Amino acid sequence: MVETILETWTIVLVILAAVLIMTILTFLLPAVVLLLRMRSLSQISLDGTV
């Protein structure tokens, strides 16, 4: 019983970890890209004003 419970828990943890990684990638990657674009745009606008 204990072994089966541990196996099920490990499977559940692996699935949760995969879901978390996928959500982090799907949400963080676009956010990082947007931040980089905003920085580059702000730098360009600052250079333009100066």
C-alpha positions in Angstrom: 0.0 0.0 0.0 2.7 2.5 1.0 4.7 1.8 -2.2 1.6 2.3 -4.4 0.7 5.5 -2.6 4.3 6.8 -3.0 4.2 6.0 -6.7 0.9 7.8 -7.2 2.3 10.8 -5.3 5.4 10.9 -7.4 3.4 10.7 -10.6 1.1 13.5 -9.3 4.2 15.6 -8.4 5.8 15.1 -11.8 2.6 16.1 -13.5 2.3 19.2 -11.3 5.9 20.1 -11.9 5.4 19.8 -15.7 2.3 22.0 -15.6 4.1 24.6 -13.5 7.0 24.7 -15.8 4.7 25.0 -18.8 2.7 27.8 -17.2 5.9 29.6 -16.1 7.3 29.3 -19.7 4.1 30.5 -21.4 3.7 33.5 -19.0 7.3 34.5 -18.3 8.8 34.2 -21.8 6.4 36.7 -23.4 6.7 39.0 -20.3 10.5 39.0 -20.6 10.3 39.7 -24.4 7.9 42.5 -23.7 10.2 44.0 -21.0 13.2 43.8 -23.3 11.2 45.5 -26.1 10.0 48.2 -23.7 13.5 48.8 -22.5 14.8 49.0 -26.1 11.9 51.4 -27.0 12.5 53.6 -24.0 16.2 53.7 -24.7 15.5 54.7 -28.4 12.9 57.3 -27.3 15.4 58.7 -24.7 18.1 58.9 -27.3 15.7 60.6 -29.7 14.7 63.2 -27.1 18.3 63.9 -26.2 
